[in-house]
Amino acid sequence: MKYEVFARLNPGDEILHIGRVKADSDALAKSYARTTFDEESWDYMAVVAREHLLEVTGERTAPSPEVSP
């Protein structure tokens, strides 16, 4: 499976997309991300299976909810 890797250097910083890893499980993806992107002392790092990303651009499948003032 393909995983996207996100991280931030310091608390309060924005979380950035820093790359991708391929792994057979979530546990391996975490390990691969940790060892692949170990050049920084990350405050936070997360992996997300690519299949769980939700596309925002493109064709709308449902109308946006109305926001009350």
Contacts in CASP RR format, 6 or more apart in sequence:
PFRMAT RR
TARGET T0000
AUTHOR 0000-0000-0000
METHOD contacts of the structure
MODEL  1
MKYEVFARLNPGDEILHIGRVKADSDALAKSYARTTFDEESWDYMAVVAR
EHLLEVTGERTAPSPEVSP
1 22 0 8 1.000
1 23 0 8 1.000
1 24 0 8 1.000
1 25 0 8 1.000
1 29 0 8 1.000
1 49 0 8 1.000
1 50 0 8 1.000
1 51 0 8 1.000
2 20 0 8 1.000
2 21 0 8 1.000
2 22 0 8 1.000
2 49 0 8 1.000
2 50 0 8 1.000
3 20 0 8 1.000
3 21 0 8 1.000
3 22 0 8 1.000
3 23 0 8 1.000
3 29 0 8 1.000
3 32 0 8 1.000
3 33 0 8 1.000
3 47 0 8 1.000
3 48 0 8 1.000
3 49 0 8 1.000
3 50 0 8 1.000
4 17 0 8 1.000
4 19 0 8 1.000
4 20 0 8 1.000
4 47 0 8 1.000
4 48 0 8 1.000
4 50 0 8 1.000
4 53 0 8 1.000
5 17 0 8 1.000
5 18 0 8 1.000
5 19 0 8 1.000
5 20 0 8 1.000
5 21 0 8 1.000
5 33 0 8 1.000
5 36 0 8 1.000
5 37 0 8 1.000
5 45 0 8 1.000
5 46 0 8 1.000
5 47 0 8 1.000
6 15 0 8 1.000
6 16 0 8 1.000
6 17 0 8 1.000
6 18 0 8 1.000
6 45 0 8 1.000
6 46 0 8 1.000
6 47 0 8 1.000
6 48 0 8 1.000
7 15 0 8 1.000
7 16 0 8 1.000
7 18 0 8 1.000
7 37 0 8 1.000
7 40 0 8 1.000
7 42 0 8 1.000
7 44 0 8 1.000
7 45 0 8 1.000
7 46 0 8 1.000
8 14 0 8 1.000
8 15 0 8 1.000
8 16 0 8 1.000
8 42 0 8 1.000
8 43 0 8 1.000
8 44 0 8 1.000
9 40 0 8 1.000
9 41 0 8 1.000
9 42 0 8 1.000
9 43 0 8 1.000
10 43 0 8 1.000
11 43 0 8 1.000
11 44 0 8 1.000
13 43 0 8 1.000
15 44 0 8 1.000
15 46 0 8 1.000
18 37 0 8 1.000
19 37 0 8 1.000
20 50 0 8 1.000
21 29 0 8 1.000
21 32 0 8 1.000
21 33 0 8 1.000
21 36 0 8 1.000
21 47 0 8 1.000
22 32 0 8 1.000
23 29 0 8 1.000
23 31 0 8 1.000
23 32 0 8 1.000
26 47 0 8 1.000
26 49 0 8 1.000
29 47 0 8 1.000
29 49 0 8 1.000
30 47 0 8 1.000
33 45 0 8 1.000
33 47 0 8 1.000
34 45 0 8 1.000
37 45 0 8 1.000
END
